[in-house]
Amino acid sequence: MPGAFKKHAEAIYNMEVRPDDVWVITFPRSGTTWTQEMVWLLENNLDYETSKEKPLYERFPMIEITSMIPDIAFELIKTNFMNLGNFQGLSEAVRHASWSTVEKYSSPRFIKTHLPLSLLPPNLLNTAKVVYVARDPRDVVVSYYYLHKMVGKSLLRANFSHFWEAFRRDLLPWTPIVSHTNEAWVQRDHPNMHFIFYEDMIKDLVGEVHRMSQFLNRKYSEECIINLSQYLSFDNLRKNKNVNNTTTEGKDAVQFIRKGEAGGWRSHFDEKMEIQAEEFLMEKLKGLSLSYPSFQMYETTHL
């Protein structure tokens, strides 16, 4: 984690968790925004109007965002997000300790984090509802790279091959990804844990919306579930400025919400990187019950 996290780690770990909180936990680029919008709408009587009017970062704040941003980086963020009409709100979100801002929110609170369970309040699962979304690390690293290109701009001098090397060596923020996911996986049967794979959301979004509504104890008609699923389609999310942020316009624009696909990593990995990825996953998953729908230990092609 960045050095700035040291100033916030204890406060985040000791945050007061409320019984009516709903937390969404993911490793970055694992369907976080998609899941946040689904959860918020299910919990707020499908209030599409507010969803379209109020930015997601206000409805569903990220507790550690300021712990990841050294003061020197603020001007960079300001520059890259100046084209957004809601920059003023975004600037306030990063100027103040995000966890302290969340503590002042009225209930019920909807909280986003990329931190693993071990860095969050120990009583979280026994107190509040938690949704964890996991994704194939190979697709994650591709999307993570484009996120860094979006935010880092000229500061990102690495190409994708360099970025992949840092990722597989657990040198990027919030890594190691498999350990991060496994902490939630071993708790998947806890009544307050709803564990989802990103790939399953792509395969059957209607079914996943049904399962999420059941987890949240919300009852909606089949028509409402289908309408919500359509609203949550990636084409619609990309058009929603309160959910999807771009940092530039024209041919160089980088979308915060990109393609929403599984297996896109194949167009970025060369043969060497593909073999490295298989070795990486086999080593990290060794001895764990965790497995990804898109990666089975016995289906590897090179080893």
CYANA upper distance limits for C-alpha pairs under 8 A (distance plus 0.5 A):
  1 MET  CA      5 PHE  CA      6.95
  1 MET  CA     68 MET  CA      8.06
  1 MET  CA    172 LEU  CA      8.15
  1 MET  CA    173 PRO  CA      5.59
  1 MET  CA    174 TRP  CA      6.82
  2 PRO  CA      6 LYS  CA      8.50
  2 PRO  CA     67 SER  CA      8.33
  2 PRO  CA     68 MET  CA      6.49
  2 PRO  CA    173 PRO  CA      7.54
  4 ALA  CA      8 HIS  CA      7.99
  4 ALA  CA     67 SER  CA      5.92
  4 ALA  CA     68 MET  CA      6.67
  4 ALA  CA     69 ILE  CA      7.40
  4 ALA  CA     70 PRO  CA      6.46
  5 PHE  CA      9 ALA  CA      6.35
  5 PHE  CA     67 SER  CA      5.02
  5 PHE  CA     68 MET  CA      6.55
  6 LYS  CA     10 GLU  CA      8.33
  6 LYS  CA     67 SER  CA      8.33
  7 LYS  CA     67 SER  CA      7.80
  8 HIS  CA     12 ILE  CA      6.72
  8 HIS  CA     64 GLU  CA      8.31
  8 HIS  CA     67 SER  CA      6.46
  9 ALA  CA     13 TYR  CA      6.61
  9 ALA  CA    119 LEU  CA      7.99
 10 GLU  CA     14 ASN  CA      6.63
 11 ALA  CA     15 MET  CA      6.57
 11 ALA  CA     99 TRP  CA      8.21
 12 ILE  CA     63 ILE  CA      8.13
 12 ILE  CA     64 GLU  CA      8.14
 12 ILE  CA     99 TRP  CA      6.92
 12 ILE  CA    119 LEU  CA      8.28
 12 ILE  CA    120 LEU  CA      6.95
 12 ILE  CA    121 PRO  CA      7.55
 13 TYR  CA    119 LEU  CA      6.44
 13 TYR  CA    120 LEU  CA      5.27
 13 TYR  CA    121 PRO  CA      5.03
 13 TYR  CA    122 PRO  CA      7.92
 14 ASN  CA    120 LEU  CA      8.28
 14 ASN  CA    121 PRO  CA      6.10
 15 MET  CA     99 TRP  CA      8.43
 15 MET  CA    103 GLU  CA      8.14
 15 MET  CA    121 PRO  CA      6.69
 16 GLU  CA    103 GLU  CA      8.16
 16 GLU  CA    121 PRO  CA      8.16
 17 VAL  CA     21 ASP  CA      7.53
 17 VAL  CA    121 PRO  CA      7.92
 17 VAL  CA    123 ASN  CA      7.95
 17 VAL  CA    124 LEU  CA      6.70
 17 VAL  CA    127 THR  CA      7.15
 17 VAL  CA    128 ALA  CA      7.41
 18 ARG  CA    127 THR  CA      7.09
 18 ARG  CA    128 ALA  CA      6.85
 19 PRO  CA    127 THR  CA      5.61
 19 PRO  CA    128 ALA  CA      5.30
 19 PRO  CA    129 LYS  CA      8.34
 20 ASP  CA    107 SER  CA      7.46
 20 ASP  CA    108 PRO  CA      5.94
 20 ASP  CA    109 ARG  CA      7.61
 20 ASP  CA    128 ALA  CA      6.62
 20 ASP  CA    129 LYS  CA      8.10
 21 ASP  CA    107 SER  CA      7.81
 21 ASP  CA    108 PRO  CA      6.15
 21 ASP  CA    109 ARG  CA      5.44
 21 ASP  CA    110 PHE  CA      6.50
 21 ASP  CA    111 ILE  CA      7.89
 21 ASP  CA    128 ALA  CA      5.83
 21 ASP  CA    129 LYS  CA      6.98
 22 VAL  CA    108 PRO  CA      8.31
 22 VAL  CA    109 ARG  CA      6.96
 22 VAL  CA    110 PHE  CA      5.52
 22 VAL  CA    111 ILE  CA      6.77
 22 VAL  CA    128 ALA  CA      6.68
 22 VAL  CA    129 LYS  CA      5.46
 22 VAL  CA    130 VAL  CA      6.39
 22 VAL  CA    131 VAL  CA      8.16
 23 TRP  CA    110 PHE  CA      6.43
 23 TRP  CA    111 ILE  CA      5.19
 23 TRP  CA    112 LYS  CA      6.30
 23 TRP  CA    113 THR  CA      8.07
 23 TRP  CA    128 ALA  CA      8.02
 23 TRP  CA    129 LYS  CA      6.81
 23 TRP  CA    130 VAL  CA      5.29
 23 TRP  CA    131 VAL  CA      6.66
 24 VAL  CA     32 THR  CA      7.81
 24 VAL  CA     35 THR  CA      8.03
 24 VAL  CA     36 GLN  CA      7.26
 24 VAL  CA    110 PHE  CA      8.33
 24 VAL  CA    111 ILE  CA      6.76
 24 VAL  CA    112 LYS  CA      5.44
 24 VAL  CA    113 THR  CA      6.96
 24 VAL  CA    130 VAL  CA      6.42
 24 VAL  CA    131 VAL  CA      5.27
 24 VAL  CA    132 TYR  CA      6.43
 24 VAL  CA    133 VAL  CA      8.33
 25 ILE  CA     32 THR  CA      8.06
 25 ILE  CA    112 LYS  CA      6.62
 25 ILE  CA    113 THR  CA      5.64
 25 ILE  CA    114 HIS  CA      6.13
 25 ILE  CA    115 LEU  CA      7.56
 25 ILE  CA    116 PRO  CA      7.96
 25 ILE  CA    130 VAL  CA      7.69
 25 ILE  CA    131 VAL  CA      6.61
 25 ILE  CA    132 TYR  CA      5.32
 25 ILE  CA    133 VAL  CA      7.19
 26 THR  CA     30 SER  CA      6.71
 26 THR  CA     31 GLY  CA      8.22
 26 THR  CA     32 THR  CA      6.71
 26 THR  CA    113 THR  CA      7.25
 26 THR  CA    114 HIS  CA      5.56
 26 THR  CA    115 LEU  CA      8.00
 26 THR  CA    116 PRO  CA      8.36
 26 THR  CA    132 TYR  CA      6.19
 26 THR  CA    133 VAL  CA      5.78
 26 THR  CA    134 ALA  CA      7.01
 26 THR  CA    181 THR  CA      8.38
 27 PHE  CA    114 HIS  CA      5.62
 27 PHE  CA    115 LEU  CA      7.89
 27 PHE  CA    116 PRO  CA      8.42
 27 PHE  CA    133 VAL  CA      8.34
 27 PHE  CA    134 ALA  CA      7.71
 27 PHE  CA    174 TRP  CA      7.40
 27 PHE  CA    177 ILE  CA      7.17
 27 PHE  CA    180 HIS  CA      7.61
 27 PHE  CA    181 THR  CA      8.00
 28 PRO  CA     32 THR  CA      7.76
 28 PRO  CA    114 HIS  CA      6.57
 28 PRO  CA    140 VAL  CA      8.00
 28 PRO  CA    144 TYR  CA      7.45
 28 PRO  CA    174 TRP  CA      8.27
 29 ARG  CA    140 VAL  CA      6.14
 29 ARG  CA    143 SER  CA      6.45
 29 ARG  CA    144 TYR  CA      6.38
 30 SER  CA    133 VAL  CA      6.94
 30 SER  CA    134 ALA  CA      6.51
 30 SER  CA    135 ARG  CA      5.77
 30 SER  CA    140 VAL  CA      6.77
 30 SER  CA    198 TYR  CA      7.07
 31 GLY  CA     35 THR  CA      6.63
 31 GLY  CA    133 VAL  CA      7.30
 31 GLY  CA    135 ARG  CA      8.31
 31 GLY  CA    198 TYR  CA      6.74
 32 THR  CA     36 GLN  CA      6.55
 32 THR  CA    133 VAL  CA      7.69
 33 THR  CA     37 GLU  CA      6.71
 33 THR  CA    243 VAL  CA      7.70
 34 TRP  CA     38 MET  CA      6.93
 34 TRP  CA    232 LEU  CA      7.57
 34 TRP  CA    237 LEU  CA      8.48
 35 THR  CA     39 VAL  CA      6.58
 35 THR  CA    133 VAL  CA      8.42
 36 GLN  CA     40 TRP  CA      6.47
 36 GLN  CA     60 PHE  CA      7.48
 36 GLN  CA    112 LYS  CA      8.14
 37 GLU  CA     41 LEU  CA      6.61
 37 GLU  CA     51 SER  CA      8.50
 37 GLU  CA     56 LEU  CA      8.01
 37 GLU  CA    232 LEU  CA      8.19
 38 MET  CA     42 LEU  CA      6.68
 38 MET  CA    209 VAL  CA      7.92
 38 MET  CA    228 LEU  CA      8.34
 38 MET  CA    232 LEU  CA      7.67
 39 VAL  CA     43 GLU  CA      6.56
 39 VAL  CA    212 MET  CA      8.05
 40 TRP  CA     44 ASN  CA      6.52
 40 TRP  CA     59 ARG  CA      8.28
 40 TRP  CA     60 PHE  CA      8.17
 40 TRP  CA    110 PHE  CA      7.82
 41 LEU  CA     45 ASN  CA      6.74
 41 LEU  CA     46 LEU  CA      5.03
 41 LEU  CA     47 ASP  CA      6.55
 41 LEU  CA     48 TYR  CA      7.67
 41 LEU  CA     51 SER  CA      8.05
 42 LEU  CA     46 LEU  CA      6.20
 42 LEU  CA    213 SER  CA      7.01
 42 LEU  CA    216 LEU  CA      8.44
 42 LEU  CA    218 ARG  CA      7.42
 43 GLU  CA    216 LEU  CA      7.96
 43 GLU  CA    218 ARG  CA      7.79
 46 LEU  CA    228 LEU  CA      8.25
 47 ASP  CA     51 SER  CA      6.89
 48 TYR  CA     52 LYS  CA      6.67
 49 GLU  CA     53 GLU  CA      6.76
 50 THR  CA     54 LYS  CA      6.17
 51 SER  CA     55 PRO  CA      7.81
 51 SER  CA     56 LEU  CA      7.93
 51 SER  CA    242 ASN  CA      8.17
 52 LYS  CA    240 ASN  CA      7.51
 52 LYS  CA    241 LYS  CA      8.49
 52 LYS  CA    242 ASN  CA      6.83
 53 GLU  CA    242 ASN  CA      7.60
 54 LYS  CA     58 GLU  CA      7.47
 54 LYS  CA     59 ARG  CA      7.54
 54 LYS  CA    242 ASN  CA      7.08
 55 PRO  CA     59 ARG  CA      7.09
 55 PRO  CA     86 ASN  CA      8.41
 55 PRO  CA    242 ASN  CA      4.93
 55 PRO  CA    243 VAL  CA      7.14
 56 LEU  CA     60 PHE  CA      6.11
 56 LEU  CA     61 PRO  CA      7.93
 56 LEU  CA    242 ASN  CA      6.47
 56 LEU  CA    243 VAL  CA      6.33
 57 TYR  CA     61 PRO  CA      5.23
 57 TYR  CA     62 MET  CA      7.56
 57 TYR  CA     90 LEU  CA      8.46
 59 ARG  CA    110 PHE  CA      7.43
 60 PHE  CA    109 ARG  CA      8.13
 60 PHE  CA    110 PHE  CA      5.43
 60 PHE  CA    111 ILE  CA      5.82
 60 PHE  CA    112 LYS  CA      6.69
 61 PRO  CA     98 SER  CA      8.32
 61 PRO  CA    102 VAL  CA      7.52
 61 PRO  CA    110 PHE  CA      7.56
 61 PRO  CA    111 ILE  CA      5.99
 61 PRO  CA    112 LYS  CA      6.27
 62 MET  CA     98 SER  CA      7.45
 62 MET  CA     99 TRP  CA      8.34
 62 MET  CA    111 ILE  CA      6.56
 62 MET  CA    112 LYS  CA      4.98
 62 MET  CA    113 THR  CA      5.84
 63 ILE  CA     98 SER  CA      5.64
 63 ILE  CA     99 TRP  CA      5.04
 63 ILE  CA    102 VAL  CA      7.19
 63 ILE  CA    111 ILE  CA      7.39
 63 ILE  CA    112 LYS  CA      7.00
 63 ILE  CA    113 THR  CA      6.50
 64 GLU  CA     68 MET  CA      7.19
 64 GLU  CA     98 SER  CA      6.59
 64 GLU  CA     99 TRP  CA      6.80
 64 GLU  CA    113 THR  CA      7.20
 64 GLU  CA    114 HIS  CA      8.49
 64 GLU  CA    115 LEU  CA      8.39
 65 ILE  CA     69 ILE  CA      7.37
 65 ILE  CA     94 VAL  CA      7.25
 65 ILE  CA     98 SER  CA      6.69
 66 THR  CA     70 PRO  CA      8.25
 66 THR  CA     93 ALA  CA      8.41
 66 THR  CA     94 VAL  CA      5.76
 66 THR  CA     95 ARG  CA      7.71
 66 THR  CA     96 HIS  CA      7.55
 66 THR  CA     97 ALA  CA      6.15
 66 THR  CA     98 SER  CA      6.19
 67 SER  CA     97 ALA  CA      7.93
 67 SER  CA     98 SER  CA      8.39
 69 ILE  CA     73 ALA  CA      6.58
 69 ILE  CA     74 PHE  CA      7.54
 69 ILE  CA     94 VAL  CA      8.24
 70 PRO  CA     74 PHE  CA      7.69
 72 ILE  CA     76 LEU  CA      8.40
 73 ALA  CA     77 ILE  CA      6.99
 74 PHE  CA     78 LYS  CA      6.67
 74 PHE  CA     94 VAL  CA      8.32
 75 GLU  CA     79 THR  CA      6.59
 76 LEU  CA     80 ASN  CA      6.75
 76 LEU  CA    152 GLY  CA      8.33
 77 ILE  CA     81 PHE  CA      6.56
 77 ILE  CA    151 VAL  CA      7.46
 78 LYS  CA     82 MET  CA      6.31
 78 LYS  CA     87 PHE  CA      8.08
 78 LYS  CA     91 SER  CA      7.72
 80 ASN  CA    151 VAL  CA      7.21
 80 ASN  CA    247 THR  CA      5.94
 80 ASN  CA    248 THR  CA      8.08
 81 PHE  CA     87 PHE  CA      6.84
 81 PHE  CA    246 THR  CA      8.42
 81 PHE  CA    247 THR  CA      6.18
 82 MET  CA     87 PHE  CA      6.68
 83 ASN  CA     87 PHE  CA      8.28
 83 ASN  CA    247 THR  CA      7.50
 83 ASN  CA    248 THR  CA      7.95
 84 LEU  CA    245 ASN  CA      8.10
 84 LEU  CA    247 THR  CA      8.44
 86 ASN  CA     90 LEU  CA      6.95
 87 PHE  CA     91 SER  CA      6.43
 88 GLN  CA     92 GLU  CA      6.92
 89 GLY  CA     93 ALA  CA      6.80
 90 LEU  CA     94 VAL  CA      7.08
 91 SER  CA     95 ARG  CA      6.55
 92 GLU  CA     96 HIS  CA      6.99
 93 ALA  CA     97 ALA  CA      8.49
 93 ALA  CA     98 SER  CA      7.02
 94 VAL  CA     98 SER  CA      7.33
 96 HIS  CA    100 SER  CA      8.32
 96 HIS  CA    101 THR  CA      7.77
 97 ALA  CA    101 THR  CA      6.95
 98 SER  CA    102 VAL  CA      6.76
 99 TRP  CA    103 GLU  CA      6.79
100 SER  CA    104 LYS  CA      7.26
101 THR  CA    105 TYR  CA      7.35
102 VAL  CA    109 ARG  CA      8.48
102 VAL  CA    111 ILE  CA      8.35
105 TYR  CA    109 ARG  CA      7.09
114 HIS  CA    174 TRP  CA      7.41
115 LEU  CA    119 LEU  CA      6.74
115 LEU  CA    120 LEU  CA      7.44
115 LEU  CA    174 TRP  CA      7.13
115 LEU  CA    180 HIS  CA      8.45
116 PRO  CA    120 LEU  CA      7.35
116 PRO  CA    174 TRP  CA      8.43
116 PRO  CA    180 HIS  CA      5.74
116 PRO  CA    181 THR  CA      8.11
116 PRO  CA    183 GLU  CA      7.52
116 PRO  CA    184 ALA  CA      8.33
117 LEU  CA    121 PRO  CA      8.23
117 LEU  CA    122 PRO  CA      8.33
117 LEU  CA    180 HIS  CA      8.26
117 LEU  CA    183 GLU  CA      6.92
117 LEU  CA    184 ALA  CA      7.38
118 SER  CA    122 PRO  CA      7.91
118 SER  CA    183 GLU  CA      8.04
120 LEU  CA    124 LEU  CA      7.75
123 ASN  CA    127 THR  CA      6.58
124 LEU  CA    128 ALA  CA      6.33
124 LEU  CA    130 VAL  CA      8.49
125 LEU  CA    129 LYS  CA      7.14
125 LEU  CA    130 VAL  CA      7.16
125 LEU  CA    190 HIS  CA      8.25
125 LEU  CA    192 ASN  CA      6.41
125 LEU  CA    193 MET  CA      7.45
126 ASN  CA    192 ASN  CA      7.52
127 THR  CA    192 ASN  CA      8.49
128 ALA  CA    192 ASN  CA      7.11
129 LYS  CA    192 ASN  CA      5.22
129 LYS  CA    193 MET  CA      6.79
129 LYS  CA    194 HIS  CA      8.46
129 LYS  CA    216 LEU  CA      8.42
130 VAL  CA    192 ASN  CA      6.46
130 VAL  CA    193 MET  CA      5.47
130 VAL  CA    194 HIS  CA      6.75
131 VAL  CA    193 MET  CA      6.42
131 VAL  CA    194 HIS  CA      5.24
131 VAL  CA    195 PHE  CA      6.49
131 VAL  CA    196 ILE  CA      8.05
132 TYR  CA    184 ALA  CA      7.32
132 TYR  CA    193 MET  CA      7.88
132 TYR  CA    194 HIS  CA      6.72
132 TYR  CA    195 PHE  CA      5.38
132 TYR  CA    196 ILE  CA      6.61
133 VAL  CA    195 PHE  CA      6.58
133 VAL  CA    196 ILE  CA      5.28
133 VAL  CA    197 PHE  CA      6.07
133 VAL  CA    198 TYR  CA      6.77
134 ALA  CA    181 THR  CA      6.89
134 ALA  CA    195 PHE  CA      8.25
134 ALA  CA    196 ILE  CA      6.76
134 ALA  CA    197 PHE  CA      5.32
134 ALA  CA    198 TYR  CA      6.38
135 ARG  CA    139 ASP  CA      7.74
135 ARG  CA    140 VAL  CA      7.08
135 ARG  CA    197 PHE  CA      6.33
135 ARG  CA    198 TYR  CA      5.64
135 ARG  CA    199 GLU  CA      7.28
135 ARG  CA    292 TYR  CA      7.93
136 ASP  CA    140 VAL  CA      6.79
136 ASP  CA    199 GLU  CA      8.47
136 ASP  CA    292 TYR  CA      6.75
136 ASP  CA    293 PRO  CA      8.45
136 ASP  CA    294 SER  CA      7.17
136 ASP  CA    295 PHE  CA      8.01
137 PRO  CA    141 VAL  CA      6.59
137 PRO  CA    177 ILE  CA      7.62
137 PRO  CA    178 VAL  CA      8.40
138 ARG  CA    142 VAL  CA      7.26
138 ARG  CA    265 TRP  CA      6.31
138 ARG  CA    277 ALA  CA      7.62
139 ASP  CA    143 SER  CA      6.94
139 ASP  CA    262 ALA  CA      7.32
139 ASP  CA    263 GLY  CA      6.90
139 ASP  CA    264 GLY  CA      6.77
139 ASP  CA    265 TRP  CA      5.54
140 VAL  CA    144 TYR  CA      6.36
141 VAL  CA    145 TYR  CA      6.52
141 VAL  CA    164 TRP  CA      7.19
141 VAL  CA    167 PHE  CA      7.46
142 VAL  CA    146 TYR  CA      7.12
142 VAL  CA    160 PHE  CA      8.28
142 VAL  CA    265 TRP  CA      6.69
142 VAL  CA    268 HIS  CA      7.86
143 SER  CA    147 LEU  CA      6.79
143 SER  CA    258 ARG  CA      8.22
144 TYR  CA    148 HIS  CA      6.87
145 TYR  CA    149 LYS  CA      6.85
145 TYR  CA    160 PHE  CA      7.28
145 TYR  CA    163 PHE  CA      7.23
146 TYR  CA    150 MET  CA      6.62
146 TYR  CA    254 VAL  CA      7.76
147 LEU  CA    151 VAL  CA      6.78
147 LEU  CA    254 VAL  CA      8.44
147 LEU  CA    256 PHE  CA      7.27
148 HIS  CA    152 GLY  CA      5.76
148 HIS  CA    153 LYS  CA      8.04
148 HIS  CA    156 LEU  CA      7.47
149 LYS  CA    153 LYS  CA      5.80
149 LYS  CA    156 LEU  CA      6.81
149 LYS  CA    254 VAL  CA      8.16
150 MET  CA    246 THR  CA      8.24
150 MET  CA    247 THR  CA      6.86
150 MET  CA    254 VAL  CA      6.09
150 MET  CA    255 GLN  CA      8.18
150 MET  CA    256 PHE  CA      8.16
151 VAL  CA    247 THR  CA      8.09
152 GLY  CA    156 LEU  CA      5.86
158 ALA  CA    162 HIS  CA      5.98
158 ALA  CA    163 PHE  CA      6.61
159 ASN  CA    163 PHE  CA      6.78
160 PHE  CA    164 TRP  CA      6.53
160 PHE  CA    268 HIS  CA      8.35
161 SER  CA    165 GLU  CA      6.84
162 HIS  CA    166 ALA  CA      6.99
163 PHE  CA    167 PHE  CA      6.70
164 TRP  CA    168 ARG  CA      6.62
165 GLU  CA    169 ARG  CA      6.76
166 ALA  CA    170 ASP  CA      6.80
166 ALA  CA    171 LEU  CA      5.64
166 ALA  CA    172 LEU  CA      6.86
167 PHE  CA    171 LEU  CA      6.38
167 PHE  CA    172 LEU  CA      6.29
167 PHE  CA    175 THR  CA      7.98
168 ARG  CA    277 ALA  CA      8.35
168 ARG  CA    280 PHE  CA      7.27
170 ASP  CA    175 THR  CA      5.64
170 ASP  CA    176 PRO  CA      5.53
170 ASP  CA    177 ILE  CA      8.30
171 LEU  CA    175 THR  CA      7.26
174 TRP  CA    180 HIS  CA      8.42
175 THR  CA    180 HIS  CA      7.70
176 PRO  CA    180 HIS  CA      6.71
177 ILE  CA    181 THR  CA      6.74
178 VAL  CA    182 ASN  CA      6.48
178 VAL  CA    284 LYS  CA      6.95
178 VAL  CA    285 LEU  CA      7.77
179 SER  CA    183 GLU  CA      6.75
179 SER  CA    284 LYS  CA      8.41
180 HIS  CA    184 ALA  CA      7.79
181 THR  CA    185 TRP  CA      6.63
182 ASN  CA    186 VAL  CA      6.59
182 ASN  CA    288 LEU  CA      8.42
182 ASN  CA    290 LEU  CA      6.94
183 GLU  CA    187 GLN  CA      7.47
184 ALA  CA    188 ARG  CA      6.75
184 ALA  CA    195 PHE  CA      7.91
185 TRP  CA    195 PHE  CA      7.55
185 TRP  CA    290 LEU  CA      7.13
187 GLN  CA    193 MET  CA      7.37
188 ARG  CA    193 MET  CA      6.22
188 ARG  CA    194 HIS  CA      7.07
188 ARG  CA    195 PHE  CA      6.22
189 ASP  CA    193 MET  CA      7.32
194 HIS  CA    212 MET  CA      8.20
194 HIS  CA    215 PHE  CA      7.46
196 ILE  CA    200 ASP  CA      7.78
196 ILE  CA    201 MET  CA      8.25
197 PHE  CA    201 MET  CA      7.27
197 PHE  CA    292 TYR  CA      8.30
197 PHE  CA    293 PRO  CA      8.21
198 TYR  CA    202 ILE  CA      7.04
199 GLU  CA    203 LYS  CA      6.71
199 GLU  CA    262 ALA  CA      6.71
199 GLU  CA    293 PRO  CA      7.61
199 GLU  CA    294 SER  CA      8.12
200 ASP  CA    204 ASP  CA      6.46
200 ASP  CA    205 LEU  CA      7.89
200 ASP  CA    208 GLU  CA      7.99
201 MET  CA    205 LEU  CA      5.18
201 MET  CA    208 GLU  CA      6.46
202 ILE  CA    260 GLY  CA      8.17
202 ILE  CA    261 GLU  CA      7.60
202 ILE  CA    262 ALA  CA      8.11
204 ASP  CA    208 GLU  CA      6.84
205 LEU  CA    209 VAL  CA      6.59
205 LEU  CA    229 SER  CA      6.80
206 VAL  CA    210 HIS  CA      6.78
206 VAL  CA    225 ILE  CA      7.21
206 VAL  CA    226 ILE  CA      6.75
206 VAL  CA    229 SER  CA      6.21
207 GLY  CA    211 ARG  CA      6.78
208 GLU  CA    212 MET  CA      6.51
209 VAL  CA    213 SER  CA      6.61
209 VAL  CA    225 ILE  CA      7.18
209 VAL  CA    229 SER  CA      7.51
210 HIS  CA    214 GLN  CA      6.84
210 HIS  CA    225 ILE  CA      7.36
211 ARG  CA    215 PHE  CA      6.73
212 MET  CA    216 LEU  CA      6.73
213 SER  CA    217 ASN  CA      6.49
213 SER  CA    218 ARG  CA      5.47
213 SER  CA    219 LYS  CA      7.11
213 SER  CA    220 TYR  CA      8.30
214 GLN  CA    218 ARG  CA      6.45
214 GLN  CA    219 LYS  CA      7.68
220 TYR  CA    224 CYS  CA      6.47
220 TYR  CA    225 ILE  CA      7.02
221 SER  CA    225 ILE  CA      6.89
222 GLU  CA    226 ILE  CA      6.71
223 GLU  CA    227 ASN  CA      6.61
224 CYS  CA    228 LEU  CA      6.58
225 ILE  CA    229 SER  CA      6.68
226 ILE  CA    230 GLN  CA      6.77
227 ASN  CA    231 TYR  CA      6.70
228 LEU  CA    232 LEU  CA      6.64
229 SER  CA    233 SER  CA      6.92
230 GLN  CA    236 ASN  CA      8.42
231 TYR  CA    236 ASN  CA      6.63
231 TYR  CA    237 LEU  CA      8.03
232 LEU  CA    236 ASN  CA      6.95
232 LEU  CA    237 LEU  CA      6.68
233 SER  CA    237 LEU  CA      6.78
234 PHE  CA    238 ARG  CA      6.50
234 PHE  CA    257 ILE  CA      8.33
234 PHE  CA    259 LYS  CA      7.86
234 PHE  CA    260 GLY  CA      6.84
235 ASP  CA    239 LYS  CA      7.14
236 ASN  CA    240 ASN  CA      6.95
237 LEU  CA    243 VAL  CA      7.08
237 LEU  CA    244 ASN  CA      7.09
237 LEU  CA    257 ILE  CA      8.01
238 ARG  CA    243 VAL  CA      8.04
238 ARG  CA    244 ASN  CA      6.01
238 ARG  CA    255 GLN  CA      8.37
238 ARG  CA    257 ILE  CA      6.58
238 ARG  CA    258 ARG  CA      8.24
239 LYS  CA    244 ASN  CA      7.64
240 ASN  CA    244 ASN  CA      6.41
241 LYS  CA    245 ASN  CA      6.76
244 ASN  CA    255 GLN  CA      7.52
244 ASN  CA    256 PHE  CA      6.06
244 ASN  CA    257 ILE  CA      6.17
245 ASN  CA    255 GLN  CA      6.89
245 ASN  CA    256 PHE  CA      5.81
245 ASN  CA    257 ILE  CA      8.07
246 THR  CA    253 ALA  CA      6.81
246 THR  CA    254 VAL  CA      6.21
246 THR  CA    255 GLN  CA      5.44
246 THR  CA    256 PHE  CA      6.51
247 THR  CA    253 ALA  CA      6.90
247 THR  CA    254 VAL  CA      6.96
247 THR  CA    255 GLN  CA      8.13
248 THR  CA    252 ASP  CA      7.10
248 THR  CA    253 ALA  CA      5.12
248 THR  CA    254 VAL  CA      7.38
249 GLU  CA    253 ALA  CA      5.34
254 VAL  CA    258 ARG  CA      8.41
264 GLY  CA    268 HIS  CA      8.07
265 TRP  CA    269 PHE  CA      6.70
266 ARG  CA    270 ASP  CA      8.40
269 PHE  CA    273 MET  CA      5.92
269 PHE  CA    274 GLU  CA      6.30
270 ASP  CA    274 GLU  CA      6.65
271 GLU  CA    275 ILE  CA      6.84
272 LYS  CA    276 GLN  CA      6.74
273 MET  CA    277 ALA  CA      6.53
274 GLU  CA    278 GLU  CA      6.89
275 ILE  CA    279 GLU  CA      6.78
275 ILE  CA    302 HIS  CA      6.95
275 ILE  CA    303 LEU  CA      8.50
276 GLN  CA    280 PHE  CA      6.46
277 ALA  CA    281 LEU  CA      6.60
278 GLU  CA    282 MET  CA      6.51
278 GLU  CA    300 THR  CA      7.38
278 GLU  CA    302 HIS  CA      8.36
278 GLU  CA    303 LEU  CA      8.30
279 GLU  CA    283 GLU  CA      6.52
279 GLU  CA    303 LEU  CA      8.43
280 PHE  CA    284 LYS  CA      6.63
281 LEU  CA    285 LEU  CA      6.33
282 MET  CA    286 LYS  CA      6.42
282 MET  CA    297 MET  CA      6.97
285 LEU  CA    289 SER  CA      8.29
285 LEU  CA    290 LEU  CA      7.26
285 LEU  CA    291 SER  CA      7.70
291 SER  CA    295 PHE  CA      7.43
291 SER  CA    296 GLN  CA      7.14
292 TYR  CA    296 GLN  CA      7.27
295 PHE  CA    299 GLU  CA      7.82
295 PHE  CA    300 THR  CA      8.26
296 GLN  CA    300 THR  CA      7.49
